Each structure stands twice: as structure tokens, then as C-alpha cells.
Amino acid sequence: TNGGKKGGKRGSSTKTKPVVRAGLHKPTTDDMIVFEPGGTHNTIKFFAAEQPMKDQSRVRAFRFRHVEGSMVSKDMGLQHIQIGDQNYHLYLHSDVVAELLEPGDLPVQQAPRSLLSTRYSEYLAEARSGVKNDQGVIPMVPSAPRAPLIDRHYMKETKSYELITGEFIEYGKLPGNNIKLFVREEPKFVEQTEEEEPLVWHIDDSVFAPRKFGQGDVGNTGISDSKDYVNSERMYKRALQVDWRRLMALDRFAKFFKVGDGVDEEKVKVVLESLKENRRYATIFSIFEYFCCFNLNQPFTMSLGAYNTLMKDAGVEEERGNCDAAFLQKIFVTVNVEVGDRQSKENKANDDSSLMRHEFLEALWRIAVVKYPGMDGGDAFVTMFEHHFRHRPPSTAMEVGGPMSVNLTIATMDVDNFRKERLYTEQVDLLLTKFQKELNHVYKYYASLNPQGGQATFDLEEYVKLVTDTGLLQLTSRRDCTMCFVMSRMRRIDDLKSRHILTTLTFVEFLEALGRLADTMSVPTEEEFAAMGANTLARYEAAHTRLAEEAGEGSRMKKPKRPSKTGMTKTQPLASKLYVLLMHMMRGLAIHYKGRLTSGKDFIILNHYLSPEEQIQYLGDVKESKKKLDSFDRKKLSSLTLYEVPFRRAVAQQRRLEAAANDIQKHVRGHLHRSNSMDLQGAAAKAAGNLYVRS
């Protein structure tokens, strides 16, 4: 066999059998073997063992005797032939890439007799004479290309000479008489290369930019109330003002602040400041959102069941005392009573059987006043909050400051931590950029399934349908899906007037929901993928199942456990986990929609997210596509840099130029500070900066 060397041939295969020349059937000291397709260079003569072979040709052959029972021959699967009374293995090494592609030496080309003869091909007549080479093959020589005519003088000196003397000079020739040629040395331009500073990723150029700057998005403009990438303190301050204004409009709540016929404004101010202090209101906001998710179908208001669970987890509910279960349920009913015009827009948006955000705030206030009767309302509220929602309440098993319940531990986490620590990274952004075309089409398709008032909206129903269609629901839970949907929304100042926006996802929020969902999933690591030779979860599962069956363990073969739940320390980068989710989602869409997802006049092809075997199984045959499933590399796509995404690289370079221009403008202003004209300073600085950008 060849042994893996390039250019090798099988000397003893069934297709290329060695031919023994006539007259050499008996073994001699000089055995000659002719290998197909024949010819002088394929005729090999073996010398006696004591005579070393000195053949330095491009084709060389070697032989060694076959030994019966040899384990080496058995393992290598070599064939052997009989020459005389001995069996031999043959090894042929050839540097000839393809016999018919090397017809022999190229005929020597004759110099043309004149410039015009370059248009003809007499000098190739010998090559086309039909003479066969030593393999009996007539070399195929292409027709000589017709060179373009020489139709002008290419030296201005020759043209000038012709005009001055009136002498006709054939194109391409120099004048017969002397002609002066002037030669000058052109200085070489040596480009000065400096070590380029690495490009810096900026979130303002990322797929998350619409949160700050807005964008024409399905459902709304995409800009958040915070006008930033995280929920701002200004947004929380304005949201508290909206909730407090609604509460003070209720006589049942305003009575806590009555002084005579008016309101104790100073007391109100103190209470509001205490709510802002230590992010108490932001924590209340987070607790409210988390426990709203207990209602999987309507996770935007707090149900009675979620309310009761919260009071038990926080230790507010007492078996005996003022705050027993009956009292807490009475508070729930009291704060849920709507007043005023029931046909108003706000009252229609206010759910009659669950708590809105301001109603939840009123419930906490009323419970605090009863639980701590000897305190002022504001002090009682702060005490209850710090005692029951910051720390675990005292019990027989735990003391103050002990661990909280799992629900409260997760509920009191800052929802923006995930964004700042996991989501807003260069790798996640560039990965989503690579998949942006497909993701944008998927988002628009599902948003158009159930339009509200003639407008496409991506709400919880469409989100659940997507994770169900793609098989993602099998990798997580319905509650995790709902939680990711709710936590991915940027918080709104007014939860009644912004009800439509509050219950739907913008495109950027949809991307975040996928990122949060990936973070809750337990997926194999990149090393485990590589060990199985897989680049998708489906391939990994198939390889894992096959190994389990071979080991005789079936489905009992355990997979390693990994941290995936909220609050646990993550061991894998989000980009790596998100890659697994995106590939699995696209595979599910390809199966569900038969390789093509159509929305109106637009469509995307998804068959390349399936292996050829899967295409035959689910699509009926293998579809041709420029992309192949094997071209997707988890490690590469989850660690992209700006240099690997051309248009993002250009944006980053432009940003660096603009930053340098701003530095130049500041520098010029510093040198012109003595000028009396501010207009002159600004114009000069701007001109200097613009000149730098253009250069």
C-alpha cells in the first residue's frame, strides 16, 4: 500500500495489477516489473540484494517478501503477488501527478521572424504534428492565442522623432538613427507602518444600540424609557412618581398622610426618599416582576397564589397574630378594588383579579402598618422591608441574616447584572450579528402570526410557539421560558399606559430573551463537543447515545451536571451557550418548516442547518446550498473579534478616526486659546479634525 505518501500507487491492488513481462516468469537476479499505464518511466528493474538501486527517476518501486502468518501484513491488509516461487509486496512511489497531464517536454519555441509574426502560430507546428509520445498519446496543445496588434508607438520620443523627420517607423520599433533617451530615478515610496492599535468594541455600534438610540422595530421604536442599555435610576425615580401619584389619588391610601383637610407633604417627601434609598423601590420592582411570572399565561400582574407564596417565603405571614393568611388575603382584595370610571383606559388595563405594580406597593404599605403598629407608616414600611425582604426573618431554624428562600434570592437580584456581566460583550454581539438576518426574519414571521389592531406584535404567545416549534422547550422549562421573556423587557415608567409595549418584545429584547434562555440551559462544553466530533447539540446527543448503546448502558449513561439555573456561578461564556441554542433553534425551524421559512415576499433557506442524513429524513432529499453544516465551528463563532466581521471592523475603524479627530480639535483649541474669536477657534479645530478623518 502507499502508506499515505502523496503520489503513491497500489502496486498490488485489484484495479492496478502488476504485469510481468514475458520471459521473466522464473525468478532471476534482475526482475523487471511494468506498472500501468506502462511507458519507460513505469518500467522498474529490481537488482540483486547485494546491488543497491541507484535509480533517481521520478518513479521508484520497492519490494519486500511476504511472510505467512505475519501480523504486520494482517493488520495492514496488504495484498501480495507471486514472482517465481516467492511472494512479494510491492510499493510504488511516483512523483507524476497524473500520467495524461504530463505529455512530455514542451517543444522548443522558435523565435518569431518579425513582430507581425507573433500573431501567427507557425512555431507551434511541431507540437501539433500528431506525433505520439512514449505512452502512445498525442499531446493536446491548445491553439496559440492571437496577440493584439501593435497599433501605436509606446514611447513618446519615437513619436516625436517620426513627426520631426517625416520618416515612417513601424509600430513597436525604434528609429534606425540615434535617439536620445533620458532616464531619471523615481524615489521609492516606502509606506511607514506603525503598529496598529487594536480595535475597541463599542456597544453603541452593536445589535443592542436601538435600546439607546431607537430603531424602526416591530411593535414600537425599540427605544427604552431609560434611553440606555440598563434600567436607569432616573427611570426608577419617574416610575415611583407615577405609582405614588396613583396611590395618592385613592382616598383609602391618602388618609395615611392626612393632616386636617390637607396632606402632610413633608411626610410624603420623607417616605419617597426612604423608598429611593438603598434601591428599595428597584428591589420592590424586581420582586413584583419575579412573582408575576408564577402566572405562566399572564406574567405581567401578580396573582393571588403568587402573592401568598411571596408572603410565606418572606416570613410575613403568621400562623397566629395580626398578619395571618386571612388578613393578607383581605389586603389583596382591598387594594385590588378599582375606583372611578371603570370604562377609562387605565381601569380597562388594570386587571380585576390580580395586582398591578402600584397596588402591590399599597399592599406592602398596609401590611407594614398592621405588622408594626407602634411605628409611623414610613418607618414601619422600611423596617418590614429590611427585615423580611433584605434578610431571612427569624425562625426556629434560622436567625436574622440567614439565607433567604430560593425565590426571594432570585427575585431580589438586579436584573441588569446579567446584561452588564454576560450579555453586553463583544463575542455575544458579533455572534448575534452573524445570525442577525435569520433572527430578524424569524422575529418578524412570528410577530405577524397574531397581529393586534392590525399591527404585528411579538408577545408571550408567539414566544412560546417559537420555543415549542424549535424543540427548545424540551431543553428547558415553561417557567424558565416565561421568566426569560419577562426579564428581557426593559422596564417601563407607566405599566398601565404602556401596557401594549410592556407585554411584547422588541427585536433587541427578543435577542436578550434568547441569551437568557441559553444561560438557563445545561449544555455540553466546547471540549465535550470536540470529544464527540460534534458542532451541534443534535449531533452531540446522537454520538452520546451511540456510545451509550455500545457501552451497553443505554439511556442510563449519565451526563455531567452543569450550573444553569439563575443565581448559580456560570462556567461557560454566554456566547458559547448561545451558539448551541441558535444552531438548535435553526435546526428545529428547518425541520418544522421544511427547510424554508416564508414571511410575505421574504424567505430564508434553512436546510444547511441540517446534516445530509437529516435532510433526507425530514426534507426528502439533500438540498444544494452554499453553506454546509460542517462549516459551523462553535469555538470560532463564539469567540469572534471585530477583525473577523468586515463591516463591523470598518465601523470600529471609523470610530477610532473620529476619536483621533476630536483629539486634534481639542489640541488646536488649546493652541488658539489666546484668540479673541471663538468662531475662529471652532472653525480651525473642526477643519483640522475633518482633514485628519479624510486623510
C-alpha positions in Angstrom: 0.0 0.0 0.0 1.0 3.6 -0.4 1.5 4.3 3.3 -0.2 7.7 3.0 2.5 9.3 0.8 1.4 11.8 -1.8 1.6 10.4 -5.3 1.8 6.8 -4.2 0.1 3.9 -6.2 -1.1 0.5 -5.2 1.3 -2.0 -6.8 -0.9 -5.0 -5.9 -4.5 -3.8 -5.9 -7.3 -5.5 -7.8 -7.6 -2.5 -10.1 -3.9 -1.9 -10.9 -2.3 -5.3 -11.1 1.4 -5.5 -11.9 2.2 -7.1 -15.2 5.2 -9.5 -15.5 6.9 -9.2 -18.9 7.1 -12.3 -21.0 10.2 -14.3 -20.5 10.6 -13.4 -16.8 8.3 -16.0 -15.2 11.3 -17.6 -13.5 12.9 -15.6 -10.7 16.2 -14.1 -11.7 18.6 -11.6 -10.2 17.2 -8.9 -12.4 13.4 -8.9 -12.1 11.6 -6.4 -14.3 8.0 -5.1 -13.5 5.8 -2.9 -15.6 3.2 -0.8 -13.8 0.1 0.5 -15.5 -0.4 2.6 -17.7 3.0 1.5 -18.9 5.8 3.5 -20.5 9.5 3.7 -19.9 9.3 5.5 -16.6 6.8 2.9 -15.3 9.1 0.0 -16.1 11.0 -0.9 -13.0 14.0 -3.3 -12.8 14.9 -4.8 -9.4 18.5 -5.6 -8.8 20.1 -8.3 -6.6 20.1 -7.6 -2.9 23.8 -7.0 -2.9 23.5 -4.4 -5.7 21.9 -1.2 -4.2 19.4 0.5 -6.5 20.7 3.8 -7.9 17.7 4.8 -9.9 16.9 8.5 -9.2 13.9 8.8 -11.6 10.5 10.2 -10.6 9.0 6.7 -10.4 10.6 4.3 -7.9 9.4 0.8 -6.8 10.4 -1.3 -3.8 9.5 -4.8 -2.8 9.7 -7.0 0.3 8.9 -10.6 0.8 5.7 -11.8 2.2 5.9 -13.9 5.3 3.0 -16.2 6.1 1.4 -15.5 9.5 3.0 -12.1 9.7 0.8 -9.9 12.0 2.1 -6.8 10.3 0.7 -7.8 6.9 -2.5 -9.0 8.5 -3.2 -5.7 10.2 -2.2 -3.6 7.2 -4.3 -5.6 4.8 -1.6 -5.7 2.2 -2.0 -7.8 -1.0 0.9 -9.8 -2.4 1.8 -11.3 -5.8 3.9 -14.4 -6.8 7.0 -13.9 -8.7 8.6 -17.2 -9.4 8.3 -19.2 -6.3 8.4 -16.2 -3.9 5.5 -13.9 -2.8 6.3 -10.2 -2.7 4.6 -7.0 -1.6 5.3 -4.1 -4.0 5.4 -0.4 -3.1 5.4 2.2 -5.9 6.2 5.8 -5.3 5.5 8.2 -8.2 6.0 12.0 -8.4 3.9 12.1 -11.6 0.7 13.6 -10.5 -1.3 12.4 -13.5 0.1 10.5 -16.4 -2.0 12.1 -19.1 -1.4 15.6 -17.7 2.3 15.3 -18.4 2.7 14.7 -22.1 6.4 15.2 -22.1 8.8 18.1 -22.6 7.4 21.2 -24.2 8.7 21.7 -27.8 11.3 24.5 -28.0 9.6 27.5 -29.4 11.2 29.2 -32.4 11.9 32.9 -32.2 9.5 34.9 -34.5 10.9 36.2 -37.7 9.2 39.6 -37.3 6.9 41.5 -34.9 3.9 40.8 -37.0 4.6 37.0 -37.0 3.7 36.9 -33.3 0.1 36.9 -34.5 0.6 33.5 -36.1 1.5 30.1 -34.8 3.9 28.5 -37.3 6.4 27.9 -34.5 3.9 25.6 -32.8 3.5 23.4 -35.8 5.9 20.7 -34.4 3.8 20.4 -31.2 0.6 19.9 -33.3 2.3 17.5 -35.7 0.4 14.5 -34.3 3.5 12.7 -33.0 2.7 10.3 -30.2 4.8 10.3 -27.0 6.3 7.2 -25.5 2.9 6.4 -23.9 1.2 6.4 -27.2 -0.7 9.5 -26.5 -0.9 12.6 -28.8 -0.3 15.6 -26.6 -3.1 18.1 -26.6 -1.7 21.5 -27.3 -4.1 24.4 -27.2 -4.3 26.8 -30.1 -1.9 29.7 -29.8 -3.6 32.9 -28.6 -3.7 35.7 -31.1 -1.7 38.6 -29.7 -3.2 42.0 -30.1 -2.0 44.2 -32.9 0.7 46.8 -32.1 -1.2 49.9 -33.3 0.8 52.8 -31.8 4.1 54.0 -30.5 4.5 53.4 -26.8 7.5 55.8 -26.5 6.7 59.5 -26.9 10.3 60.0 -28.1 9.7 57.7 -31.1 6.5 59.5 -32.0 8.2 62.9 -31.8 11.1 61.7 -34.0 8.6 60.5 -36.6 6.8 63.9 -36.6 10.0 65.9 -36.9 11.7 63.8 -39.6 8.7 62.6 -41.5 10.1 59.1 -41.5 7.7 56.2 -41.1 8.7 53.9 -38.3 6.9 50.6 -37.9 4.9 50.4 -34.7 6.9 48.7 -32.0 10.3 49.6 -33.5 12.9 52.2 -32.6 14.3 54.6 -35.2 17.3 53.5 -37.0 19.2 56.6 -36.3 20.4 57.7 -32.9 17.7 58.8 -30.4 18.2 60.4 -27.1 16.6 58.7 -24.1 16.6 60.4 -20.8 16.4 58.2 -17.7 15.7 59.5 -14.2 15.3 57.7 -10.9 12.0 57.9 -9.3 12.2 57.9 -5.5 10.6 54.8 -4.0 7.6 55.4 -1.7 8.1 53.5 1.5 5.0 53.2 3.5 5.6 53.8 7.1 3.9 51.0 9.0 3.2 51.6 12.6 1.8 49.0 15.0 -1.9 49.5 14.8 -3.8 49.9 18.0 -6.3 47.1 18.5 -9.9 47.9 17.6 -12.1 48.6 20.5 -15.6 47.1 20.7 -18.3 49.7 21.5 -21.8 48.9 22.5 -23.2 51.9 20.5 -22.2 50.0 17.3 -23.7 46.7 18.5 -27.1 45.0 17.9 -28.2 46.4 21.2 -27.9 50.0 20.1 -31.7 50.5 19.4 -32.2 50.5 23.2 -30.4 53.8 23.4 -31.0 55.4 20.1 -34.2 53.8 18.8 -34.9 52.0 15.6 -37.9 51.2 13.4 -38.9 48.0 15.1 -41.9 45.7 15.0 -44.3 46.8 17.8 -42.6 50.0 18.7 -39.5 52.2 18.1 -37.3 49.9 20.3 -36.0 52.7 22.5 -36.4 52.1 26.2 -37.8 54.5 28.8 -34.3 54.7 30.3 -32.8 55.6 26.9 -29.9 53.4 27.9 -28.7 49.8 27.9 -29.7 49.2 31.5 -32.6 50.5 33.7 -31.5 53.9 34.9 -32.1 55.5 38.3 -34.0 58.3 36.5 -36.4 55.7 35.2 -37.0 54.2 38.7 -37.5 57.7 40.1 -40.1 58.6 37.5 -41.8 55.2 37.9 -42.1 55.7 41.6 -43.7 59.1 41.0 -46.3 57.6 38.7 -47.1 54.8 41.2 -47.3 57.3 44.1 -49.5 59.7 42.2 -52.0 56.9 41.5 -51.9 55.9 45.2 -52.4 59.4 46.5 -55.5 59.7 44.1 -57.1 57.0 46.2 -58.9 58.2 49.3 -58.2 54.9 51.0 -54.5 55.4 50.8 -54.3 59.2 51.0 -55.8 59.0 54.6 -52.4 57.8 55.9 -51.0 61.2 55.1 -53.9 63.4 56.0 -53.3 66.4 58.3 -56.6 68.2 58.9 -58.0 68.9 55.5 -54.7 68.6 53.7 -51.8 66.2 53.1 -48.6 66.2 55.1 -46.2 67.0 52.2 -43.2 66.7 54.4 -44.1 63.2 55.5 -44.7 62.2 51.9 -41.3 63.6 50.9 -39.6 61.5 53.7 -41.4 58.3 52.6 -40.4 58.8 49.0 -36.8 59.4 49.9 -36.8 56.3 52.0 -38.1 54.3 49.1 -35.4 55.6 46.8 -32.7 55.0 49.4 -30.6 51.8 49.0 -32.6 51.0 45.8 -35.6 49.8 47.8 -38.1 50.7 45.1 -35.9 49.0 42.5 -35.9 45.9 44.6 -39.7 46.0 45.0 -39.9 46.3 41.2 -37.8 43.2 40.8 -39.8 41.2 43.4 -43.0 42.2 41.7 -41.8 41.1 38.3 -40.4 37.8 39.5 -43.6 36.7 41.4 -45.7 37.8 38.4 -44.0 35.0 36.5 -45.8 32.4 38.6 -48.8 33.0 36.3 -47.3 31.5 33.2 -50.0 32.7 30.8 -50.3 36.3 32.2 -46.9 37.1 33.8 -47.5 40.9 33.9 -49.7 41.1 37.1 -49.3 39.3 40.4 -51.9 36.6 41.1 -53.3 35.7 44.5 -51.3 32.4 44.5 -48.0 34.3 43.8 -48.9 36.9 46.4 -49.5 34.2 49.1 -46.2 32.4 48.1 -44.3 35.7 48.5 -45.7 36.4 52.0 -44.8 32.9 53.1 -41.3 33.0 51.6 -40.6 36.4 53.2 -41.9 35.3 56.6 -44.6 38.0 56.6 -47.4 35.5 57.1 -48.0 34.5 60.7 -49.8 31.4 62.0 -51.2 33.5 64.8 -51.3 37.2 65.0 -52.3 40.3 63.1 -50.8 39.1 59.8 -52.4 35.7 59.3 -53.4 34.2 56.0 -57.0 35.6 56.2 -55.7 39.2 56.9 -53.2 39.0 54.0 -56.0 37.8 51.6 -58.2 40.7 52.8 -55.4 43.1 51.9 -55.1 41.6 48.5 -58.9 42.1 47.8 -58.8 45.7 49.3 -56.0 47.1 47.1 -57.4 45.4 44.0 -60.7 47.4 44.1 -60.8 49.9 41.3 -62.3 53.3 41.8 -63.5 55.9 39.3 -64.7 55.4 35.8 -64.5 51.7 35.0 -64.5 52.4 31.3 -61.4 54.6 31.5 -58.3 53.4 29.6 -56.4 52.9 32.8 -59.1 50.9 34.6 -59.5 48.7 31.5 -55.8 48.0 31.6 -56.0 47.2 35.3 -56.7 43.5 35.9 -59.6 43.0 38.3 -58.2 39.7 39.8 -54.5 40.4 40.2 -52.2 43.2 41.4 -50.7 45.9 39.3 -47.4 47.5 40.4 -48.9 50.4 42.4 -51.4 48.1 44.0 -48.6 45.8 45.2 -46.9 48.8 46.7 -50.1 49.7 48.6 -50.4 46.2 49.8 -46.9 46.2 51.3 -47.7 49.6 53.0 -50.9 48.3 54.6 -49.3 45.1 55.8 -46.3 47.1 57.4 -48.7 49.4 59.2 -50.5 46.4 60.8 -47.4 44.3 61.5 -45.6 47.1 63.3 -48.5 49.1 64.9 -46.3 51.2 67.2 -44.4 52.8 64.3 -45.1 55.6 61.9 -46.2 54.2 58.5 -43.0 55.1 56.7 -40.8 53.6 59.5 -42.9 50.5 59.6 -42.6 50.1 55.8 -38.8 50.4 55.9 -38.5 48.1 58.9 -40.6 45.4 57.3 -38.7 45.7 54.0 -35.3 45.4 55.6 -36.3 42.7 58.0 -38.3 40.4 55.6 -37.1 41.3 52.1 -33.5 42.0 52.7 -32.8 39.2 55.2 -34.4 36.0 56.2 -36.9 36.5 59.1 -36.2 34.8 62.5 -37.4 31.3 62.9 -36.6 28.2 64.8 -34.2 27.1 62.1 -32.5 30.3 61.1 -31.6 33.6 62.7 -31.8 37.1 61.2 -29.3 37.5 58.4 -29.5 33.8 57.4 -30.1 32.7 53.8 -33.3 33.7 52.1 -35.7 31.4 50.2 -34.7 30.5 46.7 -37.5 32.5 45.2 -36.6 35.7 47.2 -32.9 35.2 46.5 -33.5 35.2 42.7 -36.3 37.9 42.9 -34.0 40.4 44.7 -31.2 40.1 42.2 -30.6 43.1 39.9 -32.0 42.2 36.5 -29.3 44.4 34.9 -26.4 42.2 36.2 -27.0 39.7 33.5 -26.8 42.4 30.9 -23.6 44.0 32.2 -21.8 40.8 33.0 -23.0 38.3 30.4 -24.9 39.8 27.5 -23.2 43.0 26.6 -19.9 41.5 25.3 -18.1 41.6 22.0 -18.4 37.9 21.5 -22.2 37.8 22.1 -22.8 40.8 19.9 -20.8 39.5 17.0 -22.3 36.1 17.2 -25.8 37.6 17.1 -24.6 39.8 14.2 -23.6 36.6 12.2 -27.1 35.2 12.8 -28.9 38.6 12.5 -30.5 38.1 9.1 -32.1 34.8 10.1 -33.1 36.0 13.6 -34.7 39.2 12.2 -36.8 37.1 9.7 -37.8 34.7 12.5 -38.9 37.6 14.7 -41.0 39.2 12.0 -42.6 35.9 11.0 -43.8 35.0 14.5 -44.8 38.6 15.2 -47.1 38.6 12.2 -48.9 35.4 13.3 -51.3 37.2 15.7 -51.4 41.0 14.9 -53.1 43.2 17.5 -55.2 46.0 15.9 -53.6 45.3 12.5 -50.1 45.7 14.0 -47.5 42.9 14.3 -46.6 42.2 17.9 -44.2 39.6 19.4 -45.9 38.7 22.7 -45.7 35.8 25.0 -47.9 33.6 22.9 -45.6 33.9 19.9 -42.5 33.4 22.0 -43.9 30.2 23.5 -44.8 28.9 20.0 -41.3 29.6 18.8 -39.6 27.7 21.6 -42.1 24.9 21.0 -41.7 24.7 17.2 -37.9 24.6 17.5 -37.7 22.0 20.3 -36.1 24.4 22.7 -38.9 23.7 25.2 -37.5 20.2 25.6 -34.2 21.6 26.8 -35.7 23.9 29.5 -39.0 24.5 31.3 -42.0 26.6 30.5 -41.4 28.7 33.7 -37.8 29.4 32.6 -39.1 30.5 29.2 -41.7 32.8 30.8 -39.1 34.2 33.2 -36.7 34.9 30.3 -39.4 36.7 28.4 -40.3 38.9 31.4 -36.7 39.7 32.5 -35.7 40.6 28.9 -38.0 43.6 28.7 -36.7 47.0 29.6 -38.7 48.3 32.5 -41.3 51.0 31.8 -42.2 54.1 33.7 -46.0 53.6 33.4 -47.3 50.0 33.4 -50.8 51.0 32.5 -50.4 53.5 29.7 -47.5 51.4 28.2 -49.5 48.1 28.6 -49.1 47.1 24.9 -45.4 47.8 24.9 -45.0 46.1 28.3 -46.4 42.8 27.2 -44.4 42.5 23.9 -40.8 42.2 23.0 -38.8 44.4 20.6 -36.2 42.8 18.4 -33.4 43.6 20.8 -35.5 42.2 23.8 -36.1 39.1 21.7 -32.3 38.7 21.3 -31.8 39.1 25.0 -34.6 36.5 25.7 -32.6 34.0 23.6 -29.5 34.9 25.6 -31.2 34.4 28.9 -32.8 31.2 27.8 -29.4 29.9 26.7 -27.9 30.8 30.1 -30.6 28.7 31.9 -29.8 25.6 29.7 -27.4 22.9 30.7 -25.4 22.4 27.5 -22.1 20.4 26.8 -18.9 22.3 26.9 -16.8 23.0 23.8 -14.4 20.3 24.9 -17.2 17.8 25.2 -18.4 18.8 21.7 -14.9 18.3 20.3 -14.6 14.9 22.0 -17.7 13.7 20.3 -16.7 15.3 17.0 -19.9 17.4 17.0 -20.7 21.0 16.2 -24.5 20.9 17.1 -26.4 19.7 20.1 -28.3 17.1 17.9 -25.0 15.6 16.7 -23.7 15.5 20.2 -26.8 13.8 21.5 -26.6 11.3 18.7 -22.9 10.5 19.4 -23.6 10.3 23.1 -26.5 7.8 22.5 -24.4 5.7 20.2 -21.6 5.5 22.7 -24.0 4.6 25.5 -25.5 1.8 23.4 -22.1 0.5 22.5 -21.2 0.5 26.2 -24.4 -1.4 26.9 -25.7 1.4 29.3 -28.5 2.7 27.1 -30.1 5.8 28.4 -28.7 5.2 31.9 -25.4 6.7 30.9 -25.2 9.9 33.0 -24.2 13.2 31.6 -22.1 15.7 33.6 -24.1 18.2 35.6 -23.5 21.9 34.9 -24.7 25.1 36.6 -27.5 26.6 34.6 -30.1 27.9 36.9 -30.4 31.6 37.8 -28.1 32.7 40.6 -25.5 29.9 40.1 -22.0 30.6 39.1 -21.6 30.1 35.3 -18.7 28.1 34.0 -19.2 28.7 30.2 -19.2 32.0 28.3 -22.7 33.1 27.2 -21.6 33.3 23.6 -20.6 29.6 23.6 -24.0 28.5 25.1 -25.9 30.9 22.8 -24.3 29.3 19.8 -25.7 25.9 20.8 -29.1 27.4 21.3 -29.1 29.2 17.9 -28.0 26.2 16.0 -30.6 24.0 17.7 -33.3 26.6 17.1 -32.4 26.9 13.4 -32.4 23.2 13.1 -35.8 23.0 14.6 -37.1 25.7 12.3 -35.7 23.8 9.3 -37.5 20.6 10.3 -40.7 22.4 11.2 -40.9 24.5 8.0 -39.3 22.0 5.6 -36.1 24.0 5.1 -37.7 27.3 4.1 -39.4 29.9 6.3 -41.5 32.3 4.2 -43.0 35.6 5.5 -44.9 37.5 2.9 -42.5 38.1 0.0 -39.4 37.4 2.0 -38.0 34.0 2.9 -34.9 32.4 4.3 -33.3 29.0 3.4 -32.6 26.8 6.5 -31.7 23.4 5.0 -28.0 24.0 5.6 -28.7 23.7 9.4 -29.5 20.0 8.8 -27.0 17.2 8.0 -27.4 15.4 4.7 -28.9 12.5 6.6 -31.4 14.8 8.3 -32.3 16.5 5.0 -33.2 13.1 3.6 -35.2 12.2 6.7 -37.1 15.5 7.1 -37.0 17.1 3.6 -37.0 14.1 1.3 -33.7 14.8 -0.4 -30.4 16.7 0.0 -30.8 20.4 -1.0 -27.9 22.2 -2.6 -26.7 25.2 -0.5 -23.6 27.4 -0.4 -23.4 26.9 3.3 -22.8 23.5 4.9 -23.5 22.3 8.4 -19.9 21.2 8.8 -18.7 24.9 8.2 -20.2 26.0 11.5 -17.5 26.0 14.2 -18.6 26.5 17.8 -15.3 27.7 19.1 -14.7 30.1 16.3 -18.2 31.6 16.1 -18.3 32.1 19.9 -15.0 34.0 20.0 -15.3 36.3 17.1 -13.4 39.6 17.0 -14.1 42.9 15.1 -11.4 41.9 12.6 -13.4 38.9 11.5 -16.6 40.8 10.7 -15.8 43.2 7.9 -18.5 45.8 8.2 -18.1 46.0 11.9 -14.4 46.4 11.5 -15.0 49.3 9.2 -17.3 50.9 11.8 -14.8 50.5 14.6 -12.0 52.0 12.4 -14.2 55.0 11.6 -15.0 55.4 15.3 -11.2 55.4 16.0 -10.6 58.1 13.3 -13.4 60.2 14.7 -11.9 59.9 18.2 -8.5 61.0 16.9 -10.1 63.9 15.1 -11.7 65.0 18.3 -8.3 64.9 20.0 -6.9 67.1 17.2 -9.7 69.6 17.6 -9.0 69.8 21.3 -5.3 70.2 20.6 -6.0 73.0 18.1 -8.3 74.8 20.5 -5.6 74.6 23.2 -3.2 76.5 20.8 -5.7 79.0 19.8 -6.9 79.9 23.3 -5.4 83.3 23.1 -7.6 84.2 20.1 -10.5 86.7 20.8 -12.7 85.0 18.2 -14.4 81.8 19.5 -15.7 81.2 15.9 -12.1 81.2 14.6 -11.1 78.6 17.2 -14.1 76.3 16.5 -13.6 76.6 12.7 -9.9 75.9 12.8 -10.3 72.9 15.2 -13.1 71.4 13.1 -11.2 71.8 9.9 -8.2 70.1 11.4 -10.3 67.2 12.7 -12.1 66.8 9.3 -8.8 66.9 7.5 -7.5 64.1 9.6 -10.6 61.9 9.0 -10.3 62.5 5.2 -6.6 61.6 5.2 
